[in-house]
């Protein structure tokens, strides 16, 4: 089923019929009252769009990025590659595979494109700045983001002849920590690590990578008992850029990138946590670049940054050249008395369940 967010319905009504935001709001409210609250706000907006003759789903196969909707199939879109991530391998039972993703942008917006298995061979041929034409992709929603997924039936053409994409929307936006707000996605920050918490480990199903729940000494994935759980892990750090500081959540792959260690090496810290202490000290004062998204931790009513990528080899002078900065205030170092206690840390970690994992940290393959 194709899902159309309320904001998109309102936007299309406004674009196609020239109505103001206030007028659209009044019409939706009137429709809700007329139907005695028996439908949702989205349903009321659907009805109004239909009454006005607004086309919510574009006709034809080729569409712009802003018109892509979750649930669409056989999607054709053309755009410029503005960000390319690395290929990841995964395993599910006896089956193994590969997944990779990149960001494609056109004049109307940007979207993540996910390559599965054999499609990653084509992914290796693509460079940032290339124009790609995607055919027969299908659109899924992941943590509120729309993504185009490419399976064996999908096609992709690199730099198709005669195709030009100008004035693309950048997929990554550089921000200061003080400028971050709820719902930011693909934001890039440069900041210093000022606090590092302990690694936290949790049981996962070795076949699917999903988190399992312990009940009476046994582990379960839903109703299924898991007899061979392994471990995933999460790390919280505080970043400070002189304008603000923020708790930042790192999952498996980004922890490996930050520490420069393999999965097997990190798992040793579970039984030997004292060996992690020297690494925590080494990380303090390190300048890193993080690309990620913000998430509101409702338990503590605070904004957190979830890392999709983290880079530790950052040249501060080079980064300063790339930024148009105002003069900065003195850095606000996290005060010791303000540091969250263990219960606080635990809540932050456990609240970031499988639903918040990004595609870069994809441990939850369910296809």
C-alpha positions as CSV (number, residue, x, y, z in Angstrom):
1,X,0.0,0.0,0.0
2,X,1.3,3.5,-0.9
3,X,1.6,5.7,2.2
4,X,1.2,9.4,1.7
5,X,2.2,11.5,4.7
6,X,-0.2,14.2,5.8
7,X,2.3,16.9,5.1
8,X,2.7,15.7,1.5
9,X,-1.0,15.7,1.0
10,X,-1.3,19.3,2.2
11,X,1.7,20.3,0.1
12,X,0.2,18.9,-3.1
13,X,-3.2,20.6,-2.4
14,X,-1.4,23.8,-1.9
15,X,0.8,23.4,-5.1
16,X,-2.0,22.3,-7.4
17,X,-4.9,24.4,-6.1
18,X,-3.1,27.5,-4.7
19,X,-4.9,27.2,-1.3
20,X,-3.2,28.7,1.8
21,X,-2.1,26.6,4.8
22,X,-4.8,28.1,6.9
23,X,-7.5,27.3,4.3
24,X,-6.4,23.7,4.0
25,X,-6.3,23.4,7.8
26,X,-9.9,24.7,8.0
27,X,-11.1,22.4,5.3
28,X,-9.6,19.4,7.1
29,X,-11.1,20.4,10.4
30,X,-14.5,20.9,8.8
31,X,-14.3,17.4,7.2
32,X,-13.4,15.8,10.6
33,X,-16.4,17.5,12.2
34,X,-18.7,16.5,9.4
35,X,-17.7,12.8,9.8
36,X,-17.8,13.0,13.6
37,X,-14.2,12.0,14.1
38,X,-14.6,8.6,12.4
39,X,-11.6,9.2,10.2
40,X,-8.1,10.4,10.8
41,X,-6.7,13.8,9.7
42,X,-4.9,12.0,6.9
43,X,-8.2,10.5,5.8
44,X,-9.9,13.8,5.8
45,X,-7.0,15.3,3.7
46,X,-7.3,12.4,1.2
47,X,-11.0,13.2,0.8
48,X,-10.5,16.9,0.3
49,X,-7.7,16.2,-2.2
50,X,-10.1,13.9,-4.1
51,X,-12.9,16.5,-4.0
52,X,-10.6,19.1,-5.4
53,X,-9.2,16.9,-8.1
54,X,-5.7,16.9,-6.7
55,X,-3.3,14.2,-8.1
56,X,-1.6,12.7,-5.1
57,X,0.3,10.0,-7.0
58,X,2.1,11.2,-10.1
59,X,1.2,9.6,-13.4
60,X,3.9,8.0,-15.5
61,X,6.8,6.0,-14.4
62,X,9.5,8.6,-14.2
63,X,9.1,10.9,-11.1
64,X,11.1,13.4,-9.2
65,X,12.5,12.6,-5.7
66,X,10.0,14.7,-3.8
67,X,7.1,12.8,-5.4
68,X,8.4,9.4,-4.3
69,X,6.1,7.7,-1.8
70,X,6.5,4.7,0.5
71,X,4.9,1.6,-1.1
72,X,5.6,2.6,-4.7
73,X,6.9,-0.2,-7.0
74,X,8.6,-0.1,-10.4
75,X,9.9,3.4,-9.6
76,X,12.0,5.2,-12.2
77,X,14.0,8.2,-11.0
78,X,17.1,10.0,-12.2
79,X,19.5,11.9,-10.0
80,X,23.1,12.7,-9.0
81,X,25.0,10.6,-6.5
82,X,25.8,13.0,-3.6
83,X,27.0,10.5,-1.0
84,X,28.3,7.0,-1.3
85,X,28.6,4.6,1.7
86,X,30.5,1.4,2.0
87,X,29.3,-2.2,1.2
88,X,28.3,-4.3,4.2
89,X,28.1,-8.0,4.5
90,X,25.3,-9.8,6.4
91,X,24.3,-13.3,7.3
92,X,21.0,-14.8,8.0
93,X,21.1,-18.4,9.0
94,X,23.1,-20.2,6.3
95,X,22.6,-17.4,3.8
96,X,25.0,-14.6,3.4
97,X,24.7,-11.4,1.3
98,X,25.8,-7.8,0.8
99,X,24.0,-4.5,1.2
100,X,25.2,-1.0,0.2
101,X,23.6,2.4,-0.1
102,X,24.1,5.8,-1.5
103,X,22.2,9.1,-1.7
104,X,20.7,10.3,-4.9
105,X,19.6,13.9,-5.3
106,X,17.7,15.9,-8.0
107,X,16.4,19.5,-8.0
108,X,13.6,18.5,-5.6
109,X,15.3,16.6,-2.9
110,X,17.4,13.5,-2.0
111,X,16.7,9.9,-1.1
112,X,18.7,6.9,0.0
113,X,19.0,4.0,-2.5
114,X,19.8,0.6,-1.1
115,X,21.5,-2.1,-3.2
116,X,21.1,-5.8,-2.3
117,X,23.4,-8.7,-3.1
118,X,24.3,-8.9,-6.8
119,X,23.3,-5.3,-7.3
120,X,26.3,-4.3,-5.1
121,X,28.5,-5.2,-8.1
122,X,27.0,-2.3,-10.0
123,X,27.3,-0.2,-6.8
124,X,31.1,-0.6,-7.0
125,X,31.1,1.1,-10.4
126,X,29.4,4.2,-9.2
127,X,31.3,7.3,-8.0
128,X,30.1,10.4,-6.1
129,X,29.0,12.9,-8.7
130,X,27.8,10.3,-11.2
131,X,24.3,10.6,-12.6
132,X,22.3,7.4,-12.2
133,X,19.0,6.3,-13.8
134,X,17.1,3.8,-11.6
135,X,14.4,1.6,-12.9
136,X,12.1,-0.9,-11.2
137,X,13.0,0.1,-7.7
138,X,10.5,-0.3,-4.8
139,X,10.1,2.2,-2.0
140,X,10.1,1.4,1.7
141,X,9.9,3.5,4.8
142,X,12.7,3.2,7.3
143,X,12.5,5.2,10.6
144,X,10.3,7.8,8.8
145,X,12.6,8.0,5.8
146,X,11.7,6.9,2.3
147,X,14.3,4.6,0.6
148,X,14.5,3.1,-2.8
149,X,15.5,-0.6,-2.7
150,X,17.0,-2.4,-5.6
151,X,16.7,-6.2,-5.9
152,X,17.6,-8.5,-8.9
153,X,14.8,-7.1,-11.0
154,X,15.9,-3.5,-10.7
155,X,18.0,-1.7,-13.3
156,X,20.5,1.1,-13.0
157,X,22.3,3.1,-15.7
158,X,25.4,5.1,-14.8
159,X,25.7,8.5,-16.6
160,X,23.0,8.0,-19.2
161,X,23.8,9.8,-22.4
162,X,22.2,13.3,-22.7
163,X,21.0,13.4,-19.1
164,X,21.9,16.4,-17.0
165,X,21.0,17.0,-13.3
166,X,21.6,20.6,-12.1
167,X,21.2,22.4,-8.8
168,X,20.8,19.2,-6.8
169,X,19.8,19.3,-3.1
170,X,22.8,18.2,-1.1
171,X,22.1,15.0,0.9
172,X,24.3,16.1,3.8
173,X,24.0,19.4,5.6
174,X,26.8,20.7,7.8
175,X,25.5,22.1,11.0
176,X,26.7,23.3,14.4
177,X,25.5,21.3,17.3
178,X,23.5,24.3,18.5
179,X,21.6,24.2,15.2
180,X,20.4,20.7,15.4
181,X,16.7,20.1,15.8
182,X,14.4,17.1,16.1
183,X,14.0,15.2,12.8
184,X,17.3,16.3,11.2
185,X,18.6,13.6,8.9
186,X,21.9,13.3,7.1
187,X,23.4,16.1,9.1
188,X,27.2,16.4,9.4
189,X,28.9,17.8,12.5
190,X,32.6,18.4,13.5
191,X,33.1,18.1,17.2
192,X,35.4,17.0,20.0
193,X,34.8,13.9,22.1
194,X,34.5,15.2,25.7
195,X,33.0,12.1,27.5
196,X,32.9,8.4,26.8
197,X,30.6,5.9,28.5
198,X,31.1,2.2,28.9
199,X,30.3,-0.2,26.1
200,X,27.0,-1.9,26.6
201,X,26.3,-5.3,25.2
202,X,22.9,-7.0,24.5
203,X,21.8,-10.4,23.3
204,X,20.8,-10.8,19.6
205,X,19.6,-13.7,17.5
206,X,22.7,-14.9,15.6
207,X,20.6,-15.7,12.5
208,X,18.7,-12.5,12.1
209,X,20.6,-10.0,14.1
210,X,17.4,-9.0,16.0
211,X,17.5,-8.2,19.7
212,X,16.2,-11.0,21.9
213,X,14.4,-10.9,25.2
214,X,15.4,-13.0,28.2
215,X,12.5,-14.8,30.1
216,X,13.2,-17.1,32.9
217,X,16.8,-17.8,31.8
218,X,15.8,-18.4,28.1
219,X,16.0,-16.0,25.2
220,X,13.1,-15.3,22.8
221,X,12.6,-13.5,19.5
222,X,8.9,-12.9,19.7
223,X,7.5,-16.3,20.6
224,X,10.5,-18.2,19.1
225,X,13.1,-19.5,21.5
226,X,16.7,-18.6,20.6
227,X,19.2,-21.1,21.7
228,X,22.4,-19.6,20.3
229,X,22.2,-15.8,21.0
230,X,25.3,-13.7,20.3
231,X,25.9,-10.1,21.2
232,X,25.4,-6.6,19.7
233,X,26.8,-3.5,21.4
234,X,26.2,0.2,21.6
235,X,28.4,3.1,22.8
236,X,27.4,6.6,24.0
237,X,29.7,9.6,23.8
238,X,29.3,13.3,24.3
239,X,30.4,15.6,21.5
240,X,31.1,19.3,21.9
241,X,31.8,21.9,19.2
242,X,31.9,25.1,21.3
243,X,28.3,25.9,20.6
244,X,26.6,23.0,22.3
245,X,27.2,19.4,23.4
246,X,25.1,16.4,22.6
247,X,24.9,12.7,23.5
248,X,25.8,10.7,20.5
249,X,24.8,7.1,20.0
250,X,27.1,4.7,18.1
251,X,26.1,1.2,17.0
252,X,28.2,-1.8,16.0
253,X,29.8,-0.7,12.7
254,X,30.5,2.9,13.8
255,X,32.0,1.7,17.1
256,X,34.4,-0.4,15.0
257,X,35.2,2.6,12.9
258,X,35.8,4.8,15.9
259,X,38.0,2.3,17.8
260,X,39.7,0.8,14.7
261,X,38.9,-2.7,16.1
262,X,37.2,-5.8,14.7
263,X,33.9,-7.2,16.0
264,X,35.8,-10.1,17.6
265,X,38.2,-7.6,19.4
266,X,35.3,-5.5,20.7
267,X,33.4,-8.6,22.0
268,X,36.4,-9.3,24.3
269,X,35.6,-6.2,26.3
270,X,32.4,-7.9,27.5
271,X,34.3,-10.3,29.7
272,X,37.2,-7.8,30.2
273,X,35.6,-4.4,30.7
274,X,38.7,-3.0,32.4
275,X,40.6,-3.3,29.2
276,X,38.3,-0.7,27.6
277,X,39.3,2.0,30.1
278,X,42.6,3.0,28.3
279,X,40.7,3.4,25.0
280,X,38.1,5.7,26.7
281,X,41.0,7.9,27.8
282,X,42.6,7.9,24.3
283,X,39.3,9.0,22.7
284,X,38.9,12.1,25.0
285,X,39.9,15.3,23.0
286,X,39.7,13.5,19.6
287,X,38.1,15.6,16.9
288,X,35.6,13.6,14.8
289,X,33.3,14.1,11.9
290,X,29.8,12.5,12.3
291,X,27.1,12.1,9.8
292,X,23.8,11.0,11.3
293,X,20.3,11.9,12.4
294,X,18.7,13.3,15.5
295,X,16.4,11.5,17.7
296,X,14.3,12.8,20.7
297,X,14.9,10.7,23.7
298,X,11.4,11.0,25.2
299,X,12.3,9.4,28.5
300,X,14.6,12.4,29.3
301,X,13.3,14.9,26.8
302,X,16.6,15.5,25.2
303,X,17.9,15.6,21.7
304,X,20.5,12.9,20.7
305,X,22.5,12.3,17.7
306,X,22.6,8.8,16.1
307,X,25.7,8.2,14.1
308,X,25.4,6.7,10.6
309,X,29.1,7.4,9.8
310,X,32.0,8.6,12.0
311,X,35.4,9.7,10.8
312,X,38.3,10.0,13.2
313,X,41.0,11.2,10.8
314,X,39.9,14.8,10.7
315,X,42.1,17.7,9.7
316,X,40.8,20.7,11.8
317,X,42.6,23.3,9.6
318,X,41.1,21.8,6.4
319,X,37.6,21.7,8.0
320,X,37.9,25.3,9.2
321,X,38.6,26.4,5.6
322,X,35.4,24.6,4.5
323,X,33.2,26.4,7.0
324,X,32.0,29.9,7.2
325,X,32.1,30.3,11.0
326,X,31.1,33.0,13.3
327,X,33.3,33.5,16.3
328,X,32.7,30.7,18.8
329,X,32.1,31.0,22.5
330,X,34.2,29.1,24.9
331,X,33.5,25.3,24.7
332,X,30.9,24.0,27.2
333,X,32.6,20.9,28.7
334,X,30.1,18.5,30.2
335,X,30.3,19.0,33.9
336,X,30.9,16.0,36.1
337,X,27.8,16.7,38.1
338,X,25.7,16.9,35.0
339,X,26.9,13.5,33.7
340,X,24.0,11.0,33.5
341,X,24.1,8.3,36.1
342,X,24.1,4.6,35.2
343,X,20.3,4.5,35.2
344,X,20.2,7.4,32.8
345,X,22.8,5.7,30.5
346,X,20.9,2.5,30.6
347,X,17.7,4.2,29.6
348,X,19.3,5.9,26.7
349,X,20.9,2.7,25.4
350,X,17.9,0.5,25.8
351,X,15.5,3.0,24.3
352,X,17.5,2.8,21.1
353,X,16.1,-0.5,20.0
354,X,16.2,-2.2,16.6
355,X,13.7,0.4,15.2
356,X,16.4,3.1,15.3
357,X,19.2,1.2,13.6
358,X,20.3,2.8,10.4
359,X,21.0,1.0,7.2
360,X,24.7,1.4,7.7
361,X,24.4,-0.6,10.9
362,X,22.0,-3.1,9.3
363,X,22.0,-6.1,11.7
364,X,18.3,-6.6,11.2
365,X,17.8,-8.2,7.8
366,X,14.3,-9.4,7.2
367,X,13.5,-9.9,3.5
